[in-house]
Amino acid sequence: MNFSTLLTIIGSSLFLFSFIIYNKNIIKRKSKPNIASWGLFIIITGINSFSYIRMSGDIIKSGLAFTDFFTCVVILILSLFYGNFLKLEKIENLAIVLTFISLFLWLIFSAMYANLFLQIGYILAFIPTFKNAFNNKETILPWFLWAIAMLLSVIVVLLRWNNQYQDLINPLIAFLLHLGVALIAWKTYKKQKEGFLVSIS
């Protein structure tokens, strides 16, 4: 087993561990995910994982993308029992449109065009999650661990570098998005805690 394969296994394991933490909060009703939003994430991560492996031709590089897709599927299933079905925000509707355009690009041109264009929809789909983080509705630890897992995916791409710059785009964007949610959630929690301490002093 080479080092890049080991990092992929570690990253996927860390991703799944974070997923368990996140799901515990769903079951305990500390978190109520939007069924519609997670349905959108399934579509995006599904197209992303399959187009990424077709584009890169590397199953090791694609390992975390498929892990991401798997976790989204399971979270949606849990959301059907413990979540809410809320109307998608306008930005999420736009993400859906862009996602299906990327699928069209795959059929007409190539998986590379599809995957690169899909990243726009992927970013837009995260905006409601950023809002949740600002409102202290996201659990901090899973997002930090997911960010670390995504960073390992970036490192794997660099270790298996073959001058395909497009292979770096999705892992890098995923890392920045997950880290962004984690940092916002942490800062929001810190501010609320400081405000609470001031109010009782």
C-alpha positions as CSV (number, residue, x, y, z in Angstrom):
1,M,0.0,0.0,0.0
2,N,1.5,3.4,-1.0
3,F,1.3,6.6,1.0
4,S,-1.4,8.2,-1.1
5,T,-3.7,5.2,-0.8
6,L,-3.1,5.2,3.0
7,L,-4.1,8.9,3.1
8,T,-7.2,8.2,1.2
9,I,-8.2,5.5,3.6
10,I,-7.5,7.8,6.6
11,G,-9.4,10.7,5.0
12,S,-12.4,8.5,4.2
13,S,-12.4,7.0,7.7
14,L,-12.2,10.5,9.2
15,F,-15.0,11.7,7.0
16,L,-17.2,8.7,8.1
17,F,-16.3,9.3,11.8
18,S,-17.4,13.0,11.4
19,F,-20.5,11.8,9.8
20,I,-21.4,9.6,12.8
21,I,-20.9,12.6,15.1
22,Y,-23.2,14.7,12.9
23,N,-25.8,12.1,12.7
24,K,-25.9,11.6,16.5
25,N,-27.0,15.2,16.7
26,I,-29.7,14.6,14.1
27,I,-31.1,11.6,16.0
28,K,-31.0,13.5,19.3
29,R,-32.9,16.3,17.5
30,K,-30.1,18.8,18.2
31,S,-29.9,19.3,14.4
32,K,-32.8,19.2,12.0
33,P,-31.5,19.0,8.4
34,N,-33.6,20.1,5.5
35,I,-34.6,17.1,3.4
36,A,-34.7,19.1,0.2
37,S,-31.2,20.6,0.8
38,W,-29.7,17.1,1.4
39,G,-31.5,15.8,-1.7
40,L,-29.7,18.6,-3.6
41,F,-26.4,17.6,-2.1
42,I,-27.0,13.9,-3.2
43,I,-27.5,15.0,-6.8
44,I,-24.4,17.3,-6.7
45,T,-22.1,14.8,-4.9
46,G,-23.3,12.0,-7.1
47,I,-22.5,13.8,-10.3
48,N,-19.3,15.1,-8.8
49,S,-18.0,11.7,-7.8
50,F,-18.8,9.9,-11.0
51,S,-17.6,12.7,-13.2
52,Y,-14.4,13.2,-11.1
53,I,-13.4,9.5,-11.5
54,R,-14.1,9.7,-15.2
55,M,-12.1,12.9,-15.5
56,S,-9.1,11.9,-13.4
57,G,-9.1,8.2,-14.2
58,D,-7.8,7.6,-10.7
59,I,-9.9,5.7,-8.1
60,I,-7.6,6.7,-5.3
61,K,-8.0,10.4,-6.0
62,S,-11.8,9.8,-6.2
63,G,-12.1,8.0,-2.9
64,L,-13.2,10.9,-0.7
65,A,-15.6,12.1,-3.4
66,F,-17.5,8.8,-3.2
67,T,-17.3,8.8,0.6
68,D,-18.9,12.3,0.5
69,F,-21.7,11.0,-1.8
70,F,-22.3,8.0,0.5
71,T,-22.6,10.2,3.6
72,C,-25.1,12.5,1.9
73,V,-27.3,9.6,1.0
74,V,-27.4,8.3,4.6
75,I,-28.0,11.8,6.0
76,L,-30.9,12.2,3.6
77,I,-32.4,8.9,4.8
78,L,-32.0,10.0,8.4
79,S,-33.5,13.4,7.5
80,L,-36.7,11.6,6.3
81,F,-37.2,10.5,9.9
82,Y,-35.7,13.4,11.9
83,G,-35.5,16.4,9.7
84,N,-37.7,19.0,8.1
85,F,-38.9,19.4,4.6
86,L,-38.4,23.1,3.9
87,K,-38.7,25.0,0.7
88,L,-35.4,25.4,-1.1
89,E,-33.9,28.8,-1.1
90,K,-33.5,30.7,-4.4
91,I,-29.8,30.1,-4.4
92,E,-30.4,26.4,-4.0
93,N,-32.8,26.3,-7.0
94,L,-30.1,28.0,-9.0
95,A,-27.7,25.3,-7.8
96,I,-30.1,22.7,-9.1
97,V,-30.2,24.3,-12.5
98,L,-26.4,24.5,-12.7
99,T,-26.1,20.9,-11.6
100,F,-28.3,19.7,-14.5
101,I,-26.5,21.9,-16.9
102,S,-23.2,20.2,-15.8
103,L,-24.8,16.8,-16.5
104,F,-25.7,18.1,-20.0
105,L,-22.1,19.2,-20.5
106,W,-21.0,15.8,-19.6
107,L,-23.3,14.2,-22.2
108,I,-22.3,16.7,-24.9
109,F,-18.6,17.3,-24.2
110,S,-16.7,15.5,-21.4
111,A,-16.7,14.7,-17.7
112,M,-14.0,17.3,-17.2
113,Y,-16.3,20.2,-18.4
114,A,-19.1,18.7,-16.3
115,N,-17.1,18.5,-13.1
116,L,-15.5,21.9,-13.4
117,F,-18.9,23.6,-14.1
118,L,-20.5,21.6,-11.3
119,Q,-18.3,23.4,-8.8
120,I,-20.3,26.5,-9.2
121,G,-23.5,24.7,-8.1
122,Y,-21.5,23.0,-5.3
123,I,-20.5,26.4,-3.9
124,L,-24.0,27.9,-4.2
125,A,-25.5,24.8,-2.4
126,F,-23.3,25.6,0.6
127,I,-24.6,29.1,1.1
128,P,-27.6,28.0,3.3
129,T,-25.1,25.9,5.4
130,F,-23.0,29.1,5.9
131,K,-26.2,30.9,7.0
132,N,-26.8,28.0,9.5
133,A,-23.3,28.4,10.8
134,F,-23.8,32.2,11.3
135,N,-27.0,31.3,13.3
136,N,-25.2,28.7,15.5
137,K,-27.2,25.9,13.9
138,E,-24.2,23.8,12.8
139,T,-22.1,21.4,14.9
140,I,-18.5,22.6,14.9
141,L,-16.4,19.4,15.3
142,P,-17.7,17.4,12.3
143,W,-17.1,20.3,9.9
144,F,-13.5,20.7,11.2
145,L,-12.9,17.0,10.7
146,W,-14.5,17.0,7.3
147,A,-12.1,19.9,6.4
148,I,-9.1,17.9,7.5
149,A,-10.3,14.9,5.4
150,M,-10.7,17.2,2.4
151,L,-7.2,18.6,3.0
152,L,-5.9,15.0,2.9
153,S,-7.7,14.6,-0.4
154,V,-5.8,17.7,-1.8
155,I,-2.6,16.1,-0.6
156,V,-3.4,12.8,-2.4
157,V,-4.0,14.7,-5.6
158,L,-0.6,16.4,-5.3
159,L,1.1,13.1,-4.4
160,R,-0.4,11.5,-7.5
161,W,0.3,14.6,-9.7
162,N,0.2,14.0,-13.4
163,N,-0.2,17.6,-14.7
164,Q,-4.0,17.4,-14.6
165,Y,-4.7,20.7,-12.9
166,Q,-8.4,20.1,-13.1
167,D,-8.1,17.2,-10.6
168,L,-7.2,19.7,-7.9
169,I,-10.2,22.0,-8.3
170,N,-12.9,20.0,-6.5
171,P,-10.9,18.8,-3.5
172,L,-9.5,22.3,-3.0
173,I,-13.0,23.9,-3.2
174,A,-14.4,21.2,-0.9
175,F,-11.7,21.8,1.7
176,L,-12.3,25.6,1.7
177,L,-16.1,25.2,1.9
178,H,-16.0,22.8,4.8
179,L,-13.3,24.8,6.6
180,G,-15.3,27.9,6.1
181,V,-18.4,26.4,7.7
182,A,-16.3,25.2,10.6
183,L,-14.6,28.6,11.2
184,I,-17.9,30.5,11.0
185,A,-19.7,28.0,13.4
186,W,-16.8,28.3,15.8
187,K,-16.6,32.1,15.8
188,T,-20.4,32.3,16.2
189,Y,-20.3,29.9,19.1
190,K,-17.4,31.9,20.7
191,K,-19.3,35.2,20.4
192,Q,-22.5,33.8,21.9
193,K,-20.5,32.3,24.7
194,E,-18.7,35.6,25.4
195,G,-22.0,37.4,25.3
196,F,-23.6,35.0,27.7
197,L,-20.6,35.4,30.2
198,V,-20.9,39.2,29.9
199,S,-24.7,39.0,30.6
200,I,-24.3,37.0,33.8
201,S,-21.3,39.0,35.1
